Amino acid sequence: MASPYDQQDTYVLVTGANRYGSPPIAYTLPAPGSFKKKKVTTLTNFFSGLGFSICCRLADEFLQTRSAPTNLNIIFTTRSTRKAQDTIRRLEAHLRTTTTSPTDFARVRFIPESVDLGNLLSIRACSRRLNSTFPKLDAIILNAGLGGWSGIDWLPAVWGMVTDLVHSCTWPGFKISPIGVLADKQVPKGIANVEEPILGSVFCANVFGHYMLAHNVAPSLKRAHGPDGPGRIIWISSIEATVKFFDVNDIQGLRSAEPYESTKTLTDLLAITADLPSTAPWVDSFLGLDGEKDSVKPSSHLAHPGICLTSIVPLPQPLIWAQGLAFYGARFLGSPWHSMSTYSGANAPVFAALSSNAELDDAEKPYRQAGGGRPKWGSGASMFGTAHVYCTETDGWGYGGVVGTPIVEADRQRRRKRGAAELTVEQKESFEELGRQCWKQMEELRIIWDGILDEIEKVQN
């Protein structure tokens, strides 16, 4: 029987890990490109809100900007059939409220897939299915949201809200995280003589699971050709990422009291430095480009959702309402990052996924012309809620890696983090060196785990 998928489709895979044992979900939506081609994007971390909204926004903007016969296939992952069917119903219900005709509704298709991003064997199995089922992947959106927090330090939290609302609502320093929490064992019981390295729970959910998946589906990314090929890897970070929370000698954040912020800083380092000559040996190995001189290299892009209301920090309902009021207050006082709704927070990831190469090049051009590199795109909003995509000032990288005064007028006018200073040559060099060390360590860890997974599969088969 002929496959329902062909080379004319555009495929985008979005991944992430759900918290508290919730199944990770991926959905697929189109990447930008020729109007004669179909597009697909895949998302995970669906039930935390942001992933679902990314799917919705991808579908909406696809139908608004891509004319027929262009079609969109949405591939989403869960860990149960019930969750998969519930997700399909919710996505189709959203489409019915936004599409104007049965023809438009039929242009979007939802395809369930199964994966547990905390389980490396599950990731490998899912990757094989994706590689064999779909002729290519035009993009993958690596969306995760395992905070790993155990509580709130209420005294500094209340004090910060009263005395420094904008900063406390944007870069909170009062969340409490347990130290050294490990992921579940990866080696099945009964398999002897396989030494298993430790994996941090937040590290595996937020970075390493995605890293392994992206490596495994790299063959599909490299098969993407056309106006917007090769495939794109879109890493989802956070406004809270900063190098002060990261120790390259503790890359998994197992000794850190801020493991979430550590993993998001690691995400920044990997995505921003992925196109630098200093990281090329490890990036090429990660993408399976060793010895493939004629192969087109998938590109990496970085985005974050700003500050929006999700369940990533578990709070009782009255405190969720209070949090919402505080967020609106921060936006009224000049915060550009309080996107509030997850649909608004999905703006930057969708921008990275659906923009044409020419549009992305134009957006990056001012920074690259001034000696910079890859920007970090963030979702934000005006005082009255108009959604925007902003270049985000990144600790150690500034605005798009430009040393000195921000080169773009809008960046100079936007409210900055308290204590932020202009990027220096030394800071930029240190950031690039950190990125090189991170790519080296991540590839070394991946190779170790691939060897372990090979041994497990030999025993099981």
N, C-alpha and C positions, 0 to 999 in steps of 0.2 A: 504494500500500500504506500502511495506517495506521501512524503512528509508534508504537513501543512505549512512548513516554514521554508523560505527560500532566500537566496542572496539579496533579493530586493527589499527584504525587511531590514529595518534598523533596530538593533537590540541594545538595551541599556540595563545593566544589572546593578541594583542598589541593595546593600547589605547592612546589617546591624544586629546587635544582641539585645534582646528584651530583658528587662530587669525582673528580679524576684521570681525567676522560674517561668516567666511568660514566654511563649514561643516566639522566636524571631520571625519577622515577616518580611518578604521582599516583594516589591511590585515593579512592573516594568513599564517604561514609557519611552517616547522617541527622543533620539538625539537630533540636533539640528542638521539640516542638509538639503539635498535635492528634493524638490516637491514630488519627484517621481518615485521616491523611495519610502518604504515603511520604516518606522522607528520604534525602538523598545527601550524602556528604562526599568531597572529592577531596584526595589527598595526593601530594607528590613527595619526592624525596630518599630513596627507598625503600631502596636498598641500603646506606645508611650505618647502618641499624638503627632510628633513631628514626621515620622515615616509615612503615616496615613496622609498627612497634609501635603507632603512632597508628591505623593502619588496623585492626589487630587489636583494639585497645581500643575503638575506636568501634563496631565490629561487636558485640563482647561486651556493652558497656553498652547498646547499642541493643536487642539481643534481650532483655536483662534488664529493661529499663524500658519498652519499647514493645510493646504487645500487638498481635496480629493484628487486622485485616488490614494494619497498618502494615508497609511494606517499605523496605528500604535498598538503594540503588544506589551502588556504589563505582566511581568513574571514576579510573583511574590512567594516567599517561603514561610512555612509554619512547621510546627512539630506535631500537628494533629489535623485530621481531616475536618473535624468540626470547626476548628479555628480557620481553616482555609475557606470553608464554605461561608462562614460568617463574614470573613474579610471580603470575599467576592460580593456578597449581598450589600455590604456597606459601600463598597466602591461603586457598584452599579446604581445604588440609590443616589449617591452624589452625582453621578453622570446624568441621571434622569432629571435632576434639578438644574443642570447647566447646559445640556444639549438642547438644540432647537428642532431636531428632526431625527427620525429613526435611522436615517443614513449616517448622521454624525455619531449616534450612539453605537452603531455597528463598526465604526472605524477604530474603536478601542476594545481590546480583548484582554482578559485577565487570565493568567496561567499560574496555577499554584505549583510550588516546588517545596521540597522538604529539606531543612538543614538546621542543625544546632551549632551556632557559631562558637559555643564553648567546647565543642567536641571536634578535634582535628580529623578523626576518621569520618565523621559526618560531613565535614567540609570537603574532604577529598572525594567522597562519594557523590556529593552534590555537584562538584566541579566537573566530574566525568560526565554526569548526565547533561549538564549545560553544554559542555563541549561537543557532545555527540548529538544533542537534540537540535541545537540552533547553529546555523551556518557561521555566525559571527556574533560578537558583542561590540556595540558601538560605544558604550560607556558603562561603567559600574559606579554607583553611588554608595560609598562606604559610610553608612549612617549607623551610629551606635549611641547608646545612652545609659550604660551601667555606671551609676554614680558611686555606689558602694558606701554611701554615708550611713552612719548609724544614729545620727541625731543632730541637734542644733545646740550650740552654746548660747543660751538665751540672753544672758546679761550683755555681752558685746553685741549681739544681734539687735536687741532693742536700742541700746545706746547708739549704735551706728545708724539705725533708721531715724533716730531723733536728731542726731548731730550732723550726719553726712549721708543724706538719703540717696543721692545719685550714685555715689561711689559704693555704698553698701549694697545697693540693689543691682549693681553691675559686676562688681568684683568682691563678692562676699568672702569674709575671712572667718566666718563663725560656724561653718559646717564641720561636723565631727566624723572622722573616718577611722575604722579599725586598721591597724597596721599588720601587714603580712598575710592577708587573706589569700588563700590558694584556690586555684580552679580545681574542679574534680579531676580525679586520676584519668589519664588518657589510655593507659595500657589495660586492656580487659583482664579480669581475674582469670587465673589459670594459665597465663602466658608467662613463663619463667625466662630468666637470662636476658631480660630487656631492662636496662637501667633507664629510668624515667627522670629527666630533669624537672625541677619544679616550675610551675607556671602560675604567675599571679592572676587572681580572678579578674580584676579590673583590666589588667594588661591584656589578658587573653580576649576578653569581651570587646574591648574598645580598640585594640590595635592588632594583636597577633592573629586573631581569627580572621580578620579582614585581610591582613597581609598574606596569609596562607591562601585564602580564597582568590585574591587578586593574582597571586603567582600561578595558581592552578588553572585559572581561566585566561591566562595571558595568550595562549594559542588562539582563542576566540577573539581577543582584542586585536591581535595582529592580523586577523583575517578581515578586519573592517577597512574598507577602502571607499573612496569617493570624495566628494567635496569636503566633508568633515571628518574623514578618516585621518590617521588611525584611531583606534579606540582611546577613550579617556578614562582615567581613574580619578574620581572625585572624592577626596578625603573630607570628612565632616569633622570639624574641630569645635572649639568653644572660644568665646570672648575671654574666658578665664585663664586660658593657657598663657604661661609665662615661664621663662627659663629659670626663675628663682625657685620654682617647684621641681626642677628636673636635675637629676644627677646621672651623668652618663655612666658612672660606675654602678648604678642601681637602675638599669634601664627599664626593669619591670615595675619599679616603684614599690618594691616589697618592704623597704625600710622607710618609706615616706608616709607622713601623716596626711598627705594630699595626693593619694594615688590617682584620682580622677584627673586632677589638674596636670599631674605628671604625664599621664597617657595622652592628654590632649596636646601638651607641649611636644611630646614625641611625634604626634601626628603632624604638627606644624613643621617640625624639623625634616621629617621624611618628605612631605609634599613639596615644601619650598625649595629644598636642595636637590630634588630628583633630576633636574635638568642641568646641574652643574658638572663641569669636567671632573672635579675632584671625587664625585660620587659615582661616576659612570661605570667603573668595574663592577660594583655591587648592584647598581640599578640594572645593568645589562644582564647580570646573572639572575636577578629577581624576575625579569621579564623574559628569561629564556633566550636572550639575544647573543649568547656566547658563540662566536664563529659565524653569526648570521649577518654579514656585512650589508646585505641588500634588504634586510628586513626593516620595515617601518616601525619606529619606536612609539608605543603608546605614551600619551602625555599625562602628567599628573597636575591636578588643580585642587585648590584648597578653599573651603567655604565653611561658614558657621551660621547658625540661625538667629544670632542676636540673643536677646532675652525674651523668652516667651513662656507662657503658662503651660507647664506640662506636669506630669506626675513623677518626674525624675527624683524630686525630693518629696518623700511621703509625708503629707501633712493632713490633719483633720480639716473638715470642710470650712469651719470658721476661719482658720488660719490661711486657707487658700484664698478666701475672699479678701482677707487683710493683705495678703501678698499681692493680689491684683490691684488693690487700691494703692499700695506702695509703688508698684511698677508704673501705674498711670501718673502718680505724683512725680516720679523720677523723669518720665518723659516730658511732663509739663515744665519741669525745671531745666530742661535742656539736654537730656540724654538722647543721643541719636540711635541707641541700640535696643530700646525697648519696643520690639516688634509686636509684643503681646500675644497675638494669636499664632498658633503653629502654622496656619496657612500663610501668614505674613513672614514667619520665620523660614518658610520653605523657599522664599524668593531667591536667595543667593545660590543654594544648591541647584535650583531649576535653571537659573541664569547660566551656571557652569555647564549644565547638561544640554540645554537646548540652544544656546547661542551658537552661531556659525563660527568657524575658525576665524573668519575676517572680523567678526564682532569681538571675539576674545582678543585677537591681536590688537585691535584698535583700543580696547580698554587697557591693555597692558603696555601699549606703546609709550606713553609718557614716562613710565617708570624705567623701562628698558633703555630708552634714549638717554636717560640721565644716569646710566650705569647701574641700574637696579636689576631686578629679576621678577620672579613670580609673585604677584600680590596675593594677599589673603582676603577673599571676598566675604563680606558679612551682610546679613539681613538687618535692616534698620527701618526706622519710620520717623516721619516728621511729628511735630507736636500734635497735629490733628489726625495722625494715623496713616498718612500717605506712605506706602511701602517704597523703600529704596534699597539698592545694592551699593554698599560702600567698600572702598579699600580700607582694611583694618590695620591700624598701627599695631605692630607685633613686636614684643620685647625681643631685642637683639637683631631685629630685621627692619624696624621702622615702617615707613610706608613704601611697600614694594621694594625694599632693599636699597633705597636711595639715601646716601649719606648726606647729613646736613638738613637744611630746611626742606619741608615737604614740597614737592615739585608741583603738585596739583592744588589749585586754589581751594577747592572744596575740602581737601584734607586739612589745609591750614585753618580753615574756619570752623571745622567740626570740633565739638567739645572733646577733650582728651582725658585720659586717665590721670588722676592726680599724681604729680611727681614725674610724669613722662618727660623725657628729654630727647633732643635730636640725636639721631643715630650717628655714631662715630665709626671711623674706619676700623678701629680695633674691635668694637662690638660686632660689626658685620663679619670680620674675619673669624672671630670666635664662634659666631653662629654657624658659619659655613663649615668650620672644623668640627663642631658638634654634630652637624648633619652628616659629615663624612663618617665619623665614628659610629653614629646610630645606624647608618646603612650597613656598615661593616658588621656590627654586632647582630643586626636583624637577619642578615643573610647567613651568618654563621649559625644562628639559632634555627633558622629555617632548614638548613642542610642537615643539622643534627636530627630535627624532628622528622624530616622526610625519610631519613635512614631508619628511624624507629618505626615509623608507619609502614615502611617496606617490610621490616622484619615481622610486624604484627600480621600483615596480610599474607606473608609466606606461611605462617603458622596456621592462620584461619583457613587458608585455601589448601 
